[in-house]
Amino acid sequence: QVELVESGEGLVQPGGPLRLSCAASGSTGSINGIGWYRQAPGKQRELVAFISNIGNTWYADSVKGRFTISRDNAENTVHLQMGSLKPEDTAAYYCKATTTYSDYWGQGTQVTVSS
């Protein structure tokens, strides 16, 4: 079992930065990778960034060059550093841990980009 807790919710002006964090606990040694997803009202949940347990990363085209995913192994935490934020980045952001047998989701954290 893996538990995930997101933090970093906020209201930010267009062009500004925001950092989200996903803290994992429980059977963290079973995690193969952690992804950040987002879901805007009326839209499907989409993957925006992923980091594997060996540090390989992947980004959606819509955030490439603006978002950076990283890991703090000592704290069992994955961060999503978001920059040059746009109103279309407004969404609920969720992290998901992938193991061999199951996926685990956090409760989500809201990001609002507005002037």
C-alpha distance (Angstrom), angle and dihedral (degrees) to the residues before:
residue distance angle dihedral
Q1 . . .
V2 3.79 . .
E3 3.79 125.9 .
L4 3.79 121.6 -158.4
V5 3.78 128.3 -165.5
E6 3.80 120.8 -172.3
S7 3.80 124.3 -156.4
G8 3.79 138.0 172.7
E9 3.78 100.7 79.6
G10 3.75 113.6 168.7
L11 3.77 156.4 143.5
V12 3.79 112.0 -113.9
Q13 3.78 134.9 175.0
P14 3.80 119.9 -114.1
G15 3.76 110.6 -82.1
G16 3.77 93.1 25.4
P17 3.80 131.3 118.9
L18 3.78 132.6 -116.1
R19 3.79 132.9 176.4
L20 3.77 124.1 -146.8
S21 3.78 123.9 -164.8
C22 3.79 131.9 -158.4
A23 3.80 114.7 -162.3
A24 3.80 116.2 -162.0
S25 3.78 127.1 -157.8
G26 3.77 136.5 169.6
S27 3.80 118.9 38.9
T28 3.80 94.3 7.9
G29 3.80 91.8 154.7
S30 3.80 89.1 69.3
I31 3.80 94.2 59.4
N32 3.80 115.2 113.4
G33 3.76 94.9 -176.9
I34 3.79 145.5 -25.6
G35 3.77 126.1 -130.3
W36 3.77 133.6 -167.5
Y37 3.79 115.4 -137.7
R38 3.76 131.5 -178.8
Q39 3.75 135.5 -158.8
A40 3.77 124.3 -164.7
P41 3.82 120.8 -162.9
G42 3.78 110.5 -76.7
K43 3.79 93.3 7.7
Q44 3.78 135.4 100.4
R45 3.77 121.2 -100.8
E46 3.79 110.0 -97.8
L47 3.78 135.2 -166.5
V48 3.80 112.3 -117.5
A49 3.82 103.7 171.5
F50 3.79 139.6 1.8
I51 3.78 136.1 -170.4
S52 3.78 124.1 -168.0
N53 3.77 127.0 -144.6
I54 3.80 88.7 -101.1
G55 3.78 93.6 50.1
N56 3.79 102.4 -100.0
T57 3.78 111.2 147.9
W58 3.79 136.7 -157.9
Y59 3.80 131.0 -171.9
A60 3.77 135.0 -168.0
D61 3.79 112.5 -115.3
S62 3.80 89.9 -116.7
V63 3.82 92.4 64.2
K64 3.79 102.4 28.6
G65 3.78 110.4 128.3
R66 3.82 92.3 15.3
F67 3.81 104.0 60.9
T68 3.79 128.4 52.2
I69 3.79 125.1 -166.5
S70 3.79 119.0 -157.6
R71 3.79 141.4 165.3
D72 3.78 134.4 -130.8
N73 3.77 101.8 -161.5
A74 3.78 94.2 -174.3
E75 3.81 90.3 58.1
N76 3.84 96.5 34.6
T77 3.78 86.9 -126.9
V78 3.78 133.2 136.6
H79 3.79 118.7 -156.9
L80 3.77 130.5 -157.4
Q81 3.79 110.7 -157.5
M82 3.78 107.8 -162.4
G83 3.79 122.8 -165.6
S84 3.79 138.4 174.6
L85 3.77 87.7 25.4
K86 3.79 118.9 -159.9
P87 3.81 130.5 -159.0
E88 3.80 87.9 -109.8
D89 3.82 88.8 63.5
T90 3.80 87.9 69.3
A91 3.79 107.7 119.2
A92 3.76 146.3 107.8
Y93 3.81 106.8 -79.8
Y94 3.79 121.6 -148.3
C95 3.77 133.0 -176.9
K96 3.78 121.8 -144.6
A97 3.78 128.0 -164.2
T98 3.77 117.1 -150.5
T99 3.80 120.9 -152.6
T100 3.79 130.7 172.4
Y101 3.79 92.8 -92.0
S102 3.80 108.3 19.6
D103 3.76 147.6 23.5
Y104 3.80 122.2 -134.1
W105 3.79 126.4 -159.1
G106 3.76 132.5 -157.5
Q107 3.80 122.4 -134.9
G108 3.80 94.8 -103.7
T109 3.77 135.6 -116.2
Q110 3.80 127.9 -130.2
V111 3.79 123.5 -119.9
T112 3.79 117.8 -171.6
V113 3.80 121.4 -175.5
S114 3.78 111.2 -166.5
S115 3.77 141.4 131.0
